[in-house]
Amino acid sequence: MPITTSAKKALRQSKTRRARNLVRANAYKSAIKEFRKTAAAGNKDGAKALLSKVYQSLDKAAKRGIIKPNKASRLKSSAQLLLNK
């Protein structure tokens, strides 16, 4: 456990940031899962509608530093390829 005042504050900040980051990470992961499930079911119109939600959540995660920009690009590309199949 932290002893100094500054270490206590750093711990509070770390907990807050971790909680915020987990929310953002879960948002992009759940968007991708929902898109893949819809695309696998053969619902092309539904998957097209979800694709923009996937792009938005990935861009936000990359912007905030949750994932790296190249990973976001890779996931968006694979999502588009899945839709085109």
Summary of the structure (lengths in Angstrom):
residues: 85
radius of gyration: 17.2
end to end distance: 52.8
largest distance: 57.4
contacts: 218
relative contact order: 0.13
helix: 86%
strand: 0%
